[in-house]
């Protein structure tokens, strides 16, 4: 599938996350990811998946449908898919992206789906995060902590 897309001149990029409160760090990260190919697909954790990530009892702040809608409205994003598993491995296996993107805060050997992408000759790119932006930090600031 990926080789056929590349022959047709299309490179599919995949990234994933919670994207609870969209901030400039997210926008920059997604624009950088999109610049790596022709199509950017964003995997979004479902509400149940977010709760299992233990981001706090009040998270997510926005529903999975709302988070997906906001992401889909960005010019850099071509498609949004929800995943309910604890990791995006199954959705990465189904999509077979040419490029898998994660934030540079992830260790290279800890990027879920690396095995799937690299087995087909794809690549994993870790993008530096914009300093000073974090949904968790925004939530803590709003709580006055």
C-alpha positions in Angstrom: 0.0 0.0 0.0 2.7 2.5 1.0 4.9 1.6 -2.0 2.0 2.1 -4.3 1.2 5.5 -2.8 4.8 6.6 -3.2 4.8 5.5 -6.8 1.8 7.8 -7.3 3.7 10.6 -5.5 1.7 10.5 -2.3 3.4 10.3 1.1 1.1 9.6 4.1 2.1 10.9 7.5 0.6 9.8 10.8 0.8 11.2 14.2 -1.4 10.8 17.3 -2.3 12.2 20.7 -5.0 13.5 23.0 -5.1 17.1 21.7 -7.4 18.1 24.6 -6.9 21.9 24.5 -5.5 22.9 21.2 -2.7 25.4 21.6 0.1 26.9 19.4 2.4 24.1 20.2 0.0 21.6 18.7 -0.6 23.8 15.7 3.1 24.1 15.0 3.7 20.4 15.6 1.0 19.4 13.2 2.2 21.9 10.5 5.7 20.4 10.8 4.3 16.9 10.6 2.2 17.8 7.5 5.3 19.2 5.8 6.8 15.7 5.8 4.3 14.4 3.3 1.2 14.9 1.2 -1.4 13.7 3.6 -1.5 14.0 7.4 -3.7 11.6 9.4 -4.1 12.3 13.1 -5.0 9.6 15.5 -6.9 10.9 18.5 -7.4 9.0 21.8 -11.0 8.4 22.6 -12.3 9.7 25.9 -12.0 6.2 27.5 -8.4 5.9 26.3 -7.5 9.3 27.7 -8.9 8.3 31.1 -6.7 5.2 31.0 -3.7 7.4 30.4 -4.2 8.8 33.9 -4.1 12.5 32.9 -6.3 13.3 35.8 -9.9 12.7 36.8 -11.3 15.7 34.8 -9.6 14.8 31.6 -10.3 14.9 28.8 -11.8 18.4 29.1 -13.2 18.2 25.6 -15.0 15.2 24.2 -13.4 13.0 21.5 -15.9 14.3 18.9 -15.1 18.0 19.8 -11.3 17.3 19.7 -11.6 15.5 16.4 -13.7 18.3 14.9 -11.2 21.0 15.9 -8.3 19.1 14.5 -10.1 18.3 11.3 -10.6 22.1 10.8 -6.9 22.7 10.6 -5.4 23.3 7.2 -2.5 20.9 8.0 -4.8 18.0 8.8 -6.3 15.8 6.1 -8.1 13.2 8.3 -8.7 12.4 11.9 -9.3 8.9 13.2 -10.2 7.9 16.8 -8.6 5.0 18.5 -9.8 3.4 21.7 -6.8 1.2 22.5 -4.1 2.2 25.0 -1.7 2.7 22.1 -2.1 3.5 18.4 -0.4 0.4 17.2 -3.5 -1.2 15.6 -4.4 1.9 13.7 -0.9 2.4 12.5 -0.9 -1.2 11.3 -4.1 -0.5 9.4 -3.1 2.8 7.9 0.5 1.8 7.0 1.8 5.4 6.9 5.0 6.2 5.1 6.1 8.6 7.9 5.3 8.2 11.6 5.7 11.4 13.7 6.0 11.8 17.5 7.2 14.6 19.7 10.9 14.6 20.5 10.0 14.1 24.1 9.5 10.4 23.1 12.6 8.2 23.1 13.3 6.9 19.6 12.9 3.3 20.8 9.6 4.0 22.6 7.7 5.3 19.5 4.7 2.9 19.2 4.3 1.7 15.6 8.0 2.2 14.7 8.2 -1.5 13.9 5.3 -1.4 11.4 6.6 1.7 9.6 10.3 0.8 9.4 9.5 -2.8 8.3 8.1 -1.4 5.1 10.9 1.1 4.5 9.1 4.1 6.1 10.6 6.4 8.6 10.0 7.7 12.1 10.5 11.4 12.7 10.6 13.0 16.2 9.7 16.7 16.1 10.9 19.1 18.8 8.1 20.5 20.8 7.5 24.2 21.0 8.7 25.3 24.4 6.2 26.8 26.9 3.2 24.9 25.6 1.5 22.0 27.4 -2.2 21.2 27.9 -1.4 19.9 31.4 0.4 23.1 32.3 -2.5 25.2 31.0 -4.9 23.2 33.1 -2.7 23.6 36.2 -2.4 27.4 35.5 -6.2 27.6 35.2 -6.6 25.8 38.6 -4.3 28.4 40.1 -1.5 26.0 40.9 
